[in-house]
Amino acid sequence: MIIGVLTLEFFLEYSHSLKEKRRFLQSFTDRLKQRFNVSVSEIAFQDSWQRTTIAVAVVNSQHYVVEQVLTRILDEARSCPEALLSGHQLSYY
């Protein structure tokens, strides 16, 4: 069994409140869950309205499947018009 974890750090330049940030997070995490069948959680900067860090986890028996899903999610994060991807980290267990 392979567990892949992708950590994404976003900067939300146009967010002016926690409500706007949460609206982005809800939309983005729901889209990832529905499209890729992954687990997603905000793991840092919960009280900051312009920064957030989320973790995305994928479990599969095939390493290449986990890598493929996380690569597609990273591409999705890079092309997100509402937020700037300021950093990411990919880990396998």
C-alpha positions as CSV (number, residue, x, y, z in Angstrom):
1,M,0.0,0.0,0.0
2,I,1.3,3.4,-1.0
3,I,0.3,6.6,0.7
4,G,1.0,9.9,-1.1
5,V,0.7,13.3,0.6
6,L,0.8,16.5,-1.2
7,T,1.1,19.7,0.8
8,L,0.0,22.9,-1.0
9,E,0.6,26.4,0.3
10,F,-1.5,29.2,-1.3
11,F,-1.4,33.0,-1.1
12,L,-4.8,34.5,-1.7
13,E,-4.0,38.0,-2.9
14,Y,-7.6,39.1,-3.3
15,S,-9.0,37.7,-0.1
16,H,-10.0,40.4,2.4
17,S,-11.6,38.2,5.1
18,L,-11.7,34.7,6.5
19,K,-15.1,34.3,4.9
20,E,-13.6,34.9,1.4
21,K,-10.7,32.5,2.2
22,R,-13.1,29.8,3.4
23,R,-15.2,30.2,0.3
24,F,-12.1,29.5,-1.8
25,L,-11.1,26.6,0.4
26,Q,-14.6,25.0,0.3
27,S,-14.8,25.3,-3.5
28,F,-11.2,24.0,-4.1
29,T,-11.3,21.1,-1.7
30,D,-14.8,20.0,-2.8
31,R,-13.5,20.0,-6.4
32,L,-10.5,17.9,-5.5
33,K,-12.6,15.4,-3.5
34,Q,-15.1,15.0,-6.2
35,R,-12.7,14.9,-9.2
36,F,-9.9,12.8,-7.6
37,N,-11.5,10.9,-4.7
38,V,-8.9,12.2,-2.2
39,S,-8.8,13.3,1.4
40,V,-8.2,17.1,1.9
41,S,-7.7,19.2,5.0
42,E,-6.4,22.7,5.9
43,I,-3.4,22.1,8.1
44,A,-2.0,25.6,8.7
45,F,-2.8,29.3,8.8
46,Q,-6.4,28.7,9.8
47,D,-6.6,32.3,11.2
48,S,-4.8,34.0,8.4
49,W,-7.1,35.4,5.6
50,Q,-4.5,35.5,2.8
51,R,-2.5,32.3,3.4
52,T,-3.5,28.7,3.7
53,T,-1.8,25.3,3.6
54,I,-3.7,22.2,2.7
55,A,-2.7,18.5,2.7
56,V,-4.1,16.1,0.1
57,A,-3.8,12.4,0.8
58,V,-4.1,9.5,-1.7
59,V,-3.9,5.8,-0.9
60,N,-3.5,3.0,-3.6
61,S,-1.7,-0.2,-4.1
62,Q,0.1,1.1,-7.2
63,H,2.8,3.7,-6.8
64,Y,2.3,5.1,-10.3
65,V,-1.4,5.7,-9.6
66,V,-0.7,7.7,-6.5
67,E,2.0,9.7,-8.3
68,Q,-0.3,10.3,-11.3
69,V,-3.2,11.6,-9.1
70,L,-1.0,13.9,-7.1
71,T,0.7,15.3,-10.2
72,R,-2.8,16.1,-11.7
73,I,-3.8,17.8,-8.4
74,L,-0.6,19.8,-8.4
75,D,-1.4,20.9,-12.0
76,E,-4.9,21.9,-10.9
77,A,-3.4,23.9,-8.0
78,R,-1.0,25.7,-10.3
79,S,-3.7,26.7,-12.7
80,C,-6.1,27.9,-10.0
81,P,-7.1,31.6,-10.9
82,E,-8.2,32.5,-7.3
83,A,-5.0,31.8,-5.6
84,L,-1.2,31.7,-6.1
85,L,0.5,28.4,-5.3
86,S,3.5,29.6,-3.2
87,G,4.9,26.2,-2.3
88,H,4.3,22.5,-2.3
89,Q,5.8,19.3,-0.9
90,L,5.3,15.7,-2.1
91,S,5.9,12.7,0.2
92,Y,5.3,9.0,-0.2
93,Y,5.0,6.4,2.6
